[in-house]
C-alpha cells in the first residue's frame, strides 16, 4: 500500500503542466492581431511562449503576422484587449491533461497537500480552475501577483509550502523556469515532457515523465531518495 504523504506538498505549475491552455491563449492573441488588421498566427508558433507572459506572446504574434516588432503602444493596448478576451473565453478549449485529476485525487487521499504555483495572474488562475471545476483540489493557488516575485524566484514556491504547512515538497512543472524555481527552493522537480517548455535544462530536473500514470511512483522515489 502506498505510504502516508502527510506533511508533503505537491506543487503544480498550471499552464502546460496541469491544464492544456495553449489554444485559448492563442485565440486571445489572434483576437488582438485580427482586430489590428493582421492575419492570425498559427497557434503552434507561440505554444512554447505560454508561461512567459501575454506580452511575450503578443510580441511574437506581431512578428509572425505583421512581419515586424510591435511598438510599445501596440503591446500595451493589445495586452488589455488580450486579457479581457482571455478572461471571457478562458476555458473554451482548455482542459486538464489526461490522468492528472485522478493522480491528484490519489495523492490527496494519501494525505498530501496540493498547490498551484503559476506565473499566470492569480485572478485568472482561479477563474480557470473555477471554470474547470478543479479549484477544490488545491489547498492554495499562488499566481504571478500573489507575491512580490514570480518563478524562477523561489518565493512563490516557498509560499505554497507555507500555506500547506508542509515539511517537504515536490514541484511538478514543464519548463526551465520550473526547474530553476524548484532548485532555488530546495525541492526536487518532476517535469512533464508533454508540456510547453522550453526544456534546455532538462538534465537538471530530478526526473521527467511522459504521462500522469507515472507521477505517483516518481514522487515516492524522489521523496525516498
N, C-alpha and C positions, 0 to 999 in steps of 0.2 A: 504494500500500500504506500502511496506517495506520502512524504513526510509533511510535518506541520510547517507552514510558512509564516506564522505569526511573527511580527516584527520585521518583515521584509516588504519593501516597496517595489513593485514592478511598474516602472515609469515608461510610458509610451509616448513617442513622438506621434503627431496627428497625421499630417498630410504625407502620403506615400508610405506610411507605416501602419497606421490604424485604419485610415479611410482613404480610398482612391478618389481624390478630389480634382484630378487634373482636368477633366473635361469641363466641369463647371467653372473652374478658374480661367481656362482658355476661352470659354464662351463669354465671360465678362471682359476679358481682354479684347476679344473680337467685337464685342458691343461698342467699345470705345473706338476701335480702329474703323469700323464701318460707319460710325457716327461722324468720324472725321473725314470720311470720303475715301477710305482705303479698302482694299480687298482684305478679307480675313486671313490671318496667318494659320498655317496648319497646326492643330493642337499639339502634335508630337514635337514640333520645333521648339516649344517652350516647356515641355514636360520636366526637363532637368532643372528648370528655374523655380519650380514650386518649392516653397520653403525659403526662398531667398528674398521674398517680398514682392508686393504687387508692382512697385515702381520698376524693379529689375525686369519683371515680366513684360510690362508695358514698353519699356525701353527696347527690349529685344523684338517685341511685336512691331514697333515702328521701323526698326532696322530691316525686318523682313518684308513688311507690307509697303513701306514708303521708300525703302532703299536709302535711308539716311537716319542719322541720330535725331531723336526728338528733342525739341527745345525744353528748357526747364518749365516754361509756361505750359507747354503741351502736357508735360508729365504731371504737373500739379493739378491742372484741370482734369486730365484723364484719370488721375488717381481717385478723385472724388466720385467721378462717374462710375469708375470700376467698382469701388466699394459699395456704392448704392445699388448697382446692378447685382453684384455678388450677394449682398445681404438678402435681396428679394428673390434670388434664384439659387440659394446655397446648397440645396440637395436635390436638384433636378436629376442629375446623373450620379452624384456621389453616393458610394456605398462602402460599408466596411469590407475589408479584404476577406476572402474566404477563410473560414476557420478561426478568425480572431475572436469573435464573440464567445464561441464555445471555449476557447482557450482561457479567456479572461474569467469565465464562469468557473472553470476548474481551479484556477489559481486562487480566486476569492474563496471558494469552498474549502481550500486548504489554509485559509487564514491570511493570505497576502493582502496588503493594501495595494490599491491600483491608482495610478495617477496619469494625467496627460501633461506633458511638458512640450510646448509648441512655440514656434516663432510667429504663429498666427495670433492676431489680437484676441484677447480673452473673450470679448463680447461675441466676436464672430465664431470662435471655437465653441462657445456654449450654444450659439444659435444653430450651428451644425449638429452638435451632439443631441440637442433637443429635437431637431427635425428628424434625426435618425432613431430617436428613442433610446439612446445609449448613455445618456448622462448619469443615470443611477448606477452604472457600472463603475464609476470612478469616485474616489474619495476627495479628489482635488483636481482642478484644472488650472494650470499655470500657463498664461499666454505671454506674448512678447511685451505687453504693457502691464503685466501683473507686478513685476519687479522693475528695478531701475536698469536691469541688464537682460540680455537675451542670449540664448545659446550661440556660440560655444562657451560663453561665460558659465561657470558652474553654479552661479547664484540661483537661477530658476530650478535647477535640478535639486539643489540642497533644500530649497523651499518645499519641494514635493516630499522629500524625506521628512522634513519637519512637520508638515501638515498631516502626514500619515503616521507620525510617531514611530517611524521605522528606525531600526538599528543598522540595517544594511539595505542594499537595493541593487537592482539591475536596470540598465537603460536599454530599451528596445527602440531602435531607430532605423534610418535608411540612408544616412549620408555622412560625409566627413564632419559636418557640423555636430552630429550626434556623437560620433567617435571622440571628437575633441572635448565636448561637454562632459561626457562620461569620464574620460581620463582626468580632466581637471577636477571633477567632483570625487574622484577615487572610486568609481563604480566600474564594473565590467560592462561591456557593450555588446549586445547581440543585434546584428544588422541584417535587415531584410533585403535580400538580393533582388526582389521584385519591385523595390521602391524607386524613387526618383533620383537618388544620388545627388551629386557625384560621389564616387567611392574611390578616389585616388589614394585614400589612406586605409583601404580595405585590410591590409596586413596588420594594421594597428588595432583593429577590432578584436575583441575577445573571441568571437566566432560569428559566422554568418549562417543564415538559414534560408531555405527556398520556399517553405510553406509553414503555416502555423501549426501543422501537426507535429513538427519537430521542436516547437518552442519550449514546452514544459520540461522535456528531458534536458534540453540545453540549459535551462535555468537551474535545474537541480545539479547539473555538472559544474557550472561555474560557481555556484554557492558552496559546493563541497570542496572546491579546489583550494 
